[in-house]
Amino acid sequence: MSRRRIAVLASGGGSNLQALLDHQHTLGGSRAADVVLVASDRAEAGALERARKAGVSAAQIPADRPRALTRLLDAHEVDLVALAGYLKLVPAEVTRRFAGAMVNVHPSLLPDFGGPGMYGARVHRAVIAAGVRSSGATVHFVDDVYDRGAVLVRLPVPVLAGDDERTLAQRVLRAEHLLFPRVIQALAAGRAPTTALTLPMLDPALNDAENARLVDRALLRRPHSQAVPDDA
Ligand code: GRF
């Protein structure tokens, strides 16, 4: 199967983009997708700089002009779109065009603590204020309502006594970096879970390699969709 062509949309520093680029590099010839475009609504987004360093096309997009975005995606023959800290609502014209082929990473266990205005530190503040025992990362399909598209995979992390928004954000970001590239690889390879999957809780005491092995194992164990044919 030929590799899928991914565009990443990001508004911020782009650490999730970096995690994806690094994971694809590690996978080498077995990667199912390549990042061919990084686009941002903000010219100064760190994500654009990371793209340039990796030799990937970087572009600023006017967030409110669906045709310009569609043209850019078409020009790069994109067939999967990944939102990684992209803070604008993607126009419905674009989400419909990429239905089932556009994912977002969100820093909570959706559907909890999602929706308009729920991004960055606000999410973690709300989680701590609610007194819940776990939070985590969610990768979900994007439709034209913020954070409401079907969930693909959730990776929980514990909320620990004494956590503040900064310590919780760090733990959740670790989960995002493990989950996001792996779900994209699974989706691109036609091995994404067919129903919402919640993985075992990330163990903060383990190192990243150990947690990555557990995530890989849990993702592989599940029933998955059929491979997408070349001409899909
Ligand atoms: C992450 O927490 C992501 O879940 C959220 O925005 C943050 C972006 O981080 N949507 P980065 O730009 O990938 O470093």
Residues whose N, C-alpha, C, O or C-beta is under 5 A from the ligand:
A	BS01	GRF	G12 G13 G14 S15 N16 L17 A84 G85 Y86 V105 H106 P107
